[in-house]
């Protein structure tokens, strides 16, 4: 068992925005990377489709051998980048379990976003700048690079056309004990997240808030401005979720989240609100931040958590789509007054103590919250006592 106070090492990716003076070189280098990727794609496809005994799946090592000496045909990228592209392609094709991946398009309306991997030794410091493949780059916030030893990374382009330097680094974090014991979190649309202690992350409606500006930009035909608005919306959502997840991880030792399925709800009429809430992003943040801080983060079934009373466990709450408008209700069995979301969060916390975890972490589990009648029947037959003793 790991000591919760022992320092833990993990990989974190630092992103630095590259200054615009290098965009032309990066755009041209990305075209050469696409050529290497497409060559590896075609060579791997042809080698697997052979009808003789030489048919095989080409590994990253095989592709690196095939591209040996190709640097003389490229003006910008070197052997290290070519090898990284081949290795990455082999890994991605194996994960996709396909004969061939999609081609990387260099020009036109459907072109692929720029991408250029590199080995750690290929990127070097040069004063206040960085040196790669004979080209000097300057980045914003370069002070964050002080005393940083990076690993294999990449240059990546976003939809707006800006380039970013992505550097994985090893970070050591000391695991601590949180001041509060446990919390349950219910995910929803009116409030993105509600804790069992009553704290709520209100839905920002970031997409709806920027919809008017986006529509105006699209009517004028300003495609780049529209992409900037999309990026601004995504950054607003990410910032709110990061602040909330950080606050939860710093405050609670045990975190239990409901397994609401965003992949299923995006197929309904609520798709826009579901995507704007960012449930998957919030779960991922809680999980990796909790792991780094030494917290226990689990995902449990949230079936019947809205209907069940968190005080007496009787199924007296609102149920069905027609009752979604009911936000507060009184339990006729015990008289307790409930806020719909807070009650669900408390039931999720109770379910977490019973270890009814969802296997997938993002899909509905088949293990419902035990009803009060079932528990009563178990007590009468002695089953509940036997389980407790075991």
C-alpha positions as CSV (number, residue, x, y, z in Angstrom):
1,X,0.0,0.0,0.0
2,X,1.3,3.4,-1.0
3,X,2.0,6.0,1.7
4,X,-0.5,8.9,1.1
5,X,2.2,11.4,2.1
6,X,4.9,10.1,-0.3
7,X,5.7,12.3,-3.3
8,X,4.2,11.1,-6.6
9,X,5.8,11.6,-10.0
10,X,3.5,12.0,-13.0
11,X,3.7,13.4,-16.6
12,X,2.1,16.8,-17.3
13,X,2.0,18.5,-20.7
14,X,2.9,22.1,-20.8
15,X,1.6,24.2,-23.7
16,X,3.3,27.3,-25.0
17,X,1.9,29.5,-27.8
18,X,4.5,30.0,-30.5
19,X,4.9,33.5,-31.8
20,X,3.5,34.3,-35.2
21,X,6.9,34.9,-36.8
22,X,7.5,31.1,-37.1
23,X,4.1,30.2,-38.5
24,X,5.2,30.2,-42.1
25,X,8.0,27.7,-41.4
26,X,5.8,25.5,-39.3
27,X,3.1,25.4,-42.0
28,X,5.6,24.3,-44.6
29,X,7.2,21.7,-42.3
30,X,3.7,20.3,-41.5
31,X,3.3,19.6,-45.2
32,X,6.4,17.5,-45.2
33,X,5.2,15.7,-42.1
34,X,1.9,14.9,-43.9
35,X,3.9,13.4,-46.8
36,X,5.8,11.1,-44.4
37,X,2.5,10.1,-42.7
38,X,0.8,9.3,-46.0
39,X,3.8,7.3,-47.2
40,X,3.7,5.2,-44.0
41,X,-0.1,4.8,-44.4
42,X,0.2,3.6,-48.0
43,X,3.2,1.3,-47.4
44,X,1.6,-0.3,-44.4
45,X,-1.6,-0.9,-46.4
46,X,0.2,-2.4,-49.3
47,X,2.3,-4.7,-47.1
48,X,-0.8,-6.0,-45.3
49,X,-2.8,-6.5,-48.5
50,X,-0.2,-8.7,-50.2
51,X,-1.4,-12.1,-51.2
52,X,1.9,-13.9,-50.9
53,X,3.7,-15.1,-47.8
54,X,5.3,-11.7,-47.3
55,X,2.1,-10.1,-46.1
56,X,2.6,-8.5,-42.7
57,X,1.7,-5.6,-40.4
58,X,4.5,-3.1,-40.6
59,X,5.7,-2.0,-37.2
60,X,7.2,1.4,-36.3
61,X,10.7,-0.1,-36.6
62,X,9.8,-1.4,-40.1
63,X,8.5,2.0,-41.3
64,X,11.6,3.7,-39.9
65,X,13.8,1.4,-42.0
66,X,11.7,2.1,-45.1
67,X,12.2,5.9,-44.6
68,X,15.9,5.7,-44.0
69,X,17.7,8.3,-46.0
70,X,14.6,10.3,-46.7
71,X,15.9,13.5,-45.1
72,X,17.6,14.6,-48.4
73,X,14.2,15.0,-50.0
74,X,13.0,17.4,-47.3
75,X,14.1,20.9,-46.6
76,X,12.9,21.3,-43.0
77,X,12.3,18.2,-41.0
78,X,15.1,15.8,-40.0
79,X,15.5,12.1,-39.3
80,X,14.3,12.3,-35.7
81,X,11.0,13.8,-36.8
82,X,10.5,11.2,-39.6
83,X,11.1,8.4,-37.1
84,X,8.6,9.9,-34.7
85,X,6.0,10.2,-37.4
86,X,6.5,6.5,-38.4
87,X,6.4,5.3,-34.8
88,X,3.3,7.4,-34.0
89,X,1.5,6.1,-37.1
90,X,2.2,2.5,-36.2
91,X,0.8,3.0,-32.7
92,X,-2.3,4.8,-33.9
93,X,-3.0,2.2,-36.6
94,X,-2.6,-0.6,-34.0
95,X,-5.0,1.1,-31.6
96,X,-7.6,1.7,-34.3
97,X,-7.3,-1.9,-35.6
98,X,-7.6,-0.8,-39.2
99,X,-5.7,-1.5,-42.4
100,X,-5.4,2.2,-43.2
101,X,-5.9,5.5,-41.4
102,X,-7.3,8.7,-42.9
103,X,-5.0,10.6,-45.1
104,X,-3.5,13.8,-43.8
105,X,-4.6,16.6,-46.2
106,X,-2.2,19.5,-46.6
107,X,-4.3,22.0,-48.6
108,X,-8.0,22.8,-49.3
109,X,-11.0,23.4,-47.1
110,X,-10.7,19.9,-45.5
111,X,-7.0,20.1,-44.7
112,X,-5.6,18.5,-41.6
113,X,-4.5,20.6,-38.7
114,X,-0.7,21.0,-38.6
115,X,1.3,18.6,-36.4
116,X,5.0,17.9,-36.1
117,X,6.4,15.5,-33.4
118,X,10.0,15.6,-32.3
119,X,12.4,13.9,-29.9
120,X,13.4,15.6,-26.7
121,X,17.1,15.9,-27.9
122,X,16.0,17.7,-31.1
123,X,14.6,20.8,-29.2
124,X,17.3,22.8,-27.5
125,X,17.4,26.1,-25.6
126,X,19.1,29.0,-27.3
127,X,19.1,32.0,-25.0
128,X,15.6,33.3,-24.7
129,X,14.4,31.1,-27.6
130,X,14.3,27.5,-28.7
131,X,16.2,25.8,-31.6
132,X,14.7,23.0,-33.7
133,X,15.7,21.7,-37.1
134,X,17.9,24.8,-37.7
135,X,15.0,27.2,-36.9
136,X,14.8,29.5,-33.9
137,X,11.4,29.7,-32.2
138,X,10.1,32.1,-29.6
139,X,7.2,31.3,-27.3
140,X,5.0,33.2,-24.9
141,X,5.6,32.7,-21.2
142,X,9.1,31.4,-21.7
143,X,9.9,31.8,-18.0
144,X,7.9,28.6,-17.4
145,X,10.7,26.7,-19.3
146,X,13.2,27.6,-16.6
147,X,14.7,24.4,-15.0
148,X,12.4,22.2,-17.0
149,X,13.6,18.9,-18.5
150,X,11.1,17.9,-21.2
151,X,10.5,14.6,-23.0
152,X,9.4,13.8,-26.6
153,X,6.8,16.4,-27.6
154,X,5.3,18.1,-30.7
155,X,4.2,21.3,-32.4
156,X,0.4,21.3,-32.9
157,X,-1.9,23.7,-34.7
158,X,-5.4,24.6,-33.6
159,X,-8.4,25.4,-35.7
160,X,-7.7,29.1,-35.7
161,X,-4.3,28.5,-37.2
162,X,-2.2,29.3,-34.2
163,X,0.7,27.0,-33.3
164,X,1.4,25.5,-29.9
165,X,4.5,23.8,-28.4
166,X,3.5,20.8,-26.3
167,X,6.1,19.6,-23.9
168,X,5.5,16.6,-21.6
169,X,7.5,17.0,-18.3
170,X,7.8,15.0,-15.2
171,X,6.3,16.7,-12.2
172,X,6.5,15.6,-8.6
173,X,3.5,16.3,-6.4
174,X,3.3,15.6,-2.6
175,X,0.1,13.7,-1.7
176,X,-1.8,15.3,1.2
177,X,-4.8,14.6,3.4
178,X,-7.9,16.7,2.6
179,X,-9.6,18.6,5.4
180,X,-13.0,17.1,4.6
181,X,-13.8,13.4,4.4
182,X,-16.2,12.7,1.5
183,X,-18.6,14.2,-1.0
184,X,-21.1,13.1,-3.6
185,X,-21.5,14.9,-6.9
186,X,-24.6,14.8,-9.1
187,X,-24.2,16.0,-12.7
188,X,-27.0,17.8,-14.5
189,X,-28.0,20.4,-17.0
190,X,-29.6,23.2,-14.9
191,X,-26.6,23.0,-12.6
192,X,-23.5,21.2,-14.1
193,X,-22.5,19.7,-10.8
194,X,-24.1,19.7,-7.3
195,X,-22.4,18.4,-4.2
196,X,-23.9,16.6,-1.3
197,X,-22.9,19.6,0.9
198,X,-25.0,22.0,-1.3
199,X,-22.4,23.6,-3.4
200,X,-23.4,24.1,-7.0
201,X,-21.6,24.8,-10.3
202,X,-24.2,26.7,-12.3
203,X,-24.5,26.0,-16.0
204,X,-22.6,28.8,-17.7
205,X,-24.4,28.3,-21.0
206,X,-21.2,29.3,-22.7
207,X,-22.4,28.3,-26.2
208,X,-25.7,30.2,-25.8
209,X,-23.9,33.2,-24.4
210,X,-21.7,33.5,-27.5
211,X,-24.3,32.4,-30.0
212,X,-25.2,36.0,-31.1
213,X,-21.6,36.9,-31.8
214,X,-21.0,33.6,-33.6
215,X,-24.1,34.1,-35.8
216,X,-23.0,37.6,-36.7
217,X,-19.5,36.4,-37.7
218,X,-20.9,33.6,-39.8
219,X,-23.4,35.9,-41.6
220,X,-20.5,38.2,-42.5
221,X,-18.5,35.3,-43.7
222,X,-15.7,35.8,-41.2
223,X,-14.6,32.2,-40.7
224,X,-11.5,32.9,-38.7
225,X,-13.4,35.1,-36.3
226,X,-16.0,32.4,-35.9
227,X,-13.3,29.9,-35.0
228,X,-11.9,32.3,-32.4
229,X,-15.4,32.5,-30.8
230,X,-15.5,28.7,-30.7
231,X,-12.1,28.6,-29.0
232,X,-13.1,31.3,-26.6
233,X,-16.3,29.3,-25.7
234,X,-14.2,26.2,-25.1
235,X,-11.7,28.1,-22.9
236,X,-14.5,29.5,-20.8
237,X,-15.9,26.0,-20.2
238,X,-12.5,24.5,-19.4
239,X,-11.7,27.3,-17.0
240,X,-14.9,26.9,-15.0
241,X,-14.5,23.1,-14.8
242,X,-10.8,23.4,-13.8
243,X,-11.6,25.8,-10.9
244,X,-14.5,23.6,-9.7
245,X,-12.5,20.3,-9.9
246,X,-9.5,21.9,-8.2
247,X,-11.7,23.1,-5.3
248,X,-13.3,19.7,-4.8
249,X,-10.0,17.8,-4.9
250,X,-8.4,20.2,-2.4
251,X,-11.4,19.9,0.0
252,X,-12.4,16.2,0.0
253,X,-10.5,13.0,0.5
254,X,-13.2,10.7,-1.1
255,X,-15.1,11.9,-4.2
256,X,-18.0,10.0,-5.6
257,X,-19.5,11.0,-9.0
258,X,-22.7,9.7,-10.7
259,X,-22.3,7.8,-14.0
260,X,-24.6,9.9,-16.1
261,X,-24.0,8.9,-19.8
262,X,-23.2,11.9,-22.0
263,X,-22.6,9.7,-25.0
264,X,-26.3,8.6,-24.8
265,X,-27.8,11.9,-24.1
266,X,-26.1,13.6,-27.0
267,X,-28.4,11.6,-29.3
268,X,-31.4,13.3,-27.8
269,X,-32.9,16.8,-28.0
270,X,-30.8,17.8,-25.1
271,X,-27.6,17.3,-27.1
272,X,-26.5,21.0,-27.2
273,X,-26.9,21.5,-23.4
274,X,-25.1,18.2,-22.7
275,X,-22.2,19.1,-24.8
276,X,-22.0,22.6,-23.3
277,X,-21.9,21.1,-19.8
278,X,-18.7,19.1,-20.3
279,X,-19.4,16.2,-18.0
280,X,-16.7,14.0,-19.5
281,X,-14.1,16.7,-19.1
282,X,-15.1,17.3,-15.4
283,X,-14.9,13.5,-14.7
284,X,-11.5,13.3,-16.3
285,X,-10.2,16.3,-14.3
286,X,-11.5,14.9,-11.0
287,X,-9.8,11.6,-11.7
288,X,-6.4,12.7,-12.7
289,X,-6.2,15.5,-10.2
290,X,-7.5,13.2,-7.5
291,X,-4.8,10.6,-8.4
292,X,-2.1,13.2,-8.2
293,X,-3.3,14.4,-4.8
294,X,-3.9,11.0,-3.3
295,X,-7.7,11.2,-3.3
296,X,-10.2,8.3,-3.8
297,X,-12.3,9.1,-6.9
298,X,-15.1,6.6,-7.9
299,X,-18.0,6.6,-10.3
300,X,-21.2,4.9,-9.2
301,X,-24.6,4.1,-10.5
302,X,-27.0,7.0,-10.1
303,X,-30.2,5.0,-10.9
304,X,-33.1,6.1,-8.6
305,X,-30.9,8.7,-6.8
306,X,-33.5,11.4,-7.7
307,X,-36.5,9.4,-6.6
308,X,-35.0,8.0,-3.4
309,X,-35.2,10.0,-0.2
310,X,-31.7,10.4,1.2
311,X,-33.1,10.3,4.7
312,X,-35.4,7.3,4.7
313,X,-34.6,5.8,1.3
314,X,-38.2,5.6,0.3
315,X,-39.0,6.1,-3.4
316,X,-41.2,9.2,-3.0
317,X,-39.4,11.7,-5.2
318,X,-40.4,13.0,-8.7
319,X,-39.9,10.6,-11.6
320,X,-40.2,10.8,-15.3
321,X,-39.6,13.5,-17.9
322,X,-42.8,15.4,-17.0
323,X,-41.5,15.9,-13.4
324,X,-38.1,17.4,-14.4
325,X,-39.6,20.8,-13.6
326,X,-39.9,19.8,-9.9
327,X,-36.8,21.1,-8.2
328,X,-37.9,20.9,-4.5
329,X,-40.1,18.2,-2.9
330,X,-41.1,16.9,0.5
331,X,-40.9,13.2,1.4
332,X,-44.4,12.0,2.5
333,X,-42.8,9.1,4.3
334,X,-40.5,11.0,6.7
335,X,-41.4,14.6,6.1
336,X,-37.9,15.7,5.0
337,X,-37.6,18.6,2.6
338,X,-35.2,18.1,-0.3
339,X,-33.6,20.0,-3.1
340,X,-33.7,17.7,-6.1
341,X,-30.0,17.9,-7.0
342,X,-28.6,17.9,-3.5
343,X,-30.7,14.9,-2.6
344,X,-29.4,13.0,-5.6
345,X,-25.8,13.9,-4.7
346,X,-26.4,12.6,-1.2
347,X,-27.8,9.3,-2.6
348,X,-24.7,9.1,-4.8
349,X,-22.5,9.4,-1.8
350,X,-24.4,6.7,0.0
351,X,-24.1,4.5,-3.1
352,X,-20.4,5.1,-3.1
353,X,-20.1,3.8,0.5
354,X,-21.8,0.6,-0.8
355,X,-19.2,0.2,-3.5
356,X,-21.7,0.1,-6.4
357,X,-19.1,1.3,-8.9
358,X,-19.8,1.5,-12.6
359,X,-17.3,-0.6,-14.6
360,X,-17.0,1.8,-17.6
361,X,-17.1,5.0,-15.7
362,X,-19.3,6.8,-18.2
363,X,-22.2,4.4,-18.8
364,X,-25.2,3.4,-16.8
365,X,-24.6,0.6,-14.4
366,X,-27.0,-2.3,-13.9
367,X,-26.6,-2.1,-10.1
368,X,-29.4,0.1,-8.7
369,X,-29.4,1.8,-5.3
370,X,-31.1,-0.8,-3.0
371,X,-34.6,0.3,-2.0
372,X,-35.8,0.6,1.6
373,X,-38.2,-2.4,1.0
374,X,-35.4,-4.6,-0.2
375,X,-33.3,-3.7,2.8
376,X,-36.2,-4.3,5.1
377,X,-36.8,-7.8,3.6
378,X,-33.1,-8.6,4.0
379,X,-33.2,-7.7,7.7
380,X,-36.2,-9.8,8.3
381,X,-34.6,-12.8,6.6
382,X,-31.3,-12.3,8.2
383,X,-29.5,-11.7,4.8
384,X,-28.4,-8.2,5.7
385,X,-27.0,-9.3,9.1
386,X,-25.1,-12.1,7.4
387,X,-23.6,-9.8,4.8
388,X,-22.6,-7.3,7.5
389,X,-20.9,-10.0,9.6
390,X,-19.0,-11.3,6.5
